[in-house]
Amino acid sequence: MSVTITKGGKPVTGLEPYLDTYAHLTAFHEGDTAFAHLHPTTKVNGDHGGPELSFDAELPTSGNWRLFLQFQTGGTLHTAALTLNVG
């Protein structure tokens, strides 16, 4: 799975390392206790990354997953939430 970080429609290339990676993705399955915690496959190389991040996401159960993506820019931690349907 790939995500692109943007602000106002423009790519964000100033992702800062946060806990030794450019992002953390946590996924929770709707209706049970299944979850996943993922890091980008891109390793930290310097002090800025982005805007594209790839994750090896093998979500084990079909249905809706609520995803929370955390990343840091300008010393501020951001959280983006979205729902993904796995068929």
N, C-alpha and C positions, 0 to 999 in steps of 0.2 A: 504494500500500500504506500502511496506517495502523497505527501501534503505539500502545499506551497503557502508560505507565510506572506501575507500582503497587508498593507495598511493603505486605505483609500484607493485600492486598486493597483498600487505600486508594490513591487517586490521588496521585501525586507531582507537586506543582506547583513544586518548587524546583529544576528543572533549571537548571544554570549554563552559560553559554557556555564551550565547550571548542574551541580552535582556530577561533574565529569562528562557531561554530554550536552548536545545542543537542545534536546527536548526530552520530555517524558510523556508517554502516552499510556493512559490507564483506561481499560475498557471493562464495562460491567454488562452482563447479559440480563435482559429483561425477564423477570419471572423466576430466577433462581440465583444461586450464589456464585456462578461462574464469573471469573474475571481474568484479565491479563494485564501485565505491566511490561511495556515495550520501550526500547531505546532505538534511535535511528541507527541504520547500518553505517552511515557516514561517521567516521571517527573525528573527534575534535582535532583540528589541525590549525593552530593559531588561536587568536582571541575572538574571531568573528566568523560566522557561517551563515548559511541560508541562501536563497529563500526556500529551496527545495530540500525536503527530507524524505528518506525512504525507510520503511519499517517492514520487517519480515513478520507479517501478521497472519497467524494461523489460528483463527478463532474457531474453537472446537464444536460449537453448537450453532445451528441455524436460528434465525430470528433477529430481533432488534438488539443492538448493542449501543449503549450510551458511552461515548468516547470523550475523554477530557485530555486535551493536549496542553502541557505546560512548557513555556519557553521564556527566555529572559532577553530583554533589550534595554539598553540604557540603565542597567542596574535595577530594572523593575521586572518582577515576575508576572507573566500573563497566563491566563487560563482560557482556552477556547473549548466550547462544548458542542458536540454534534451527535446525531444518531445515524448509525449505519445498519442497513438491513443485510444480513448474510443469508443467502438462499441455499 
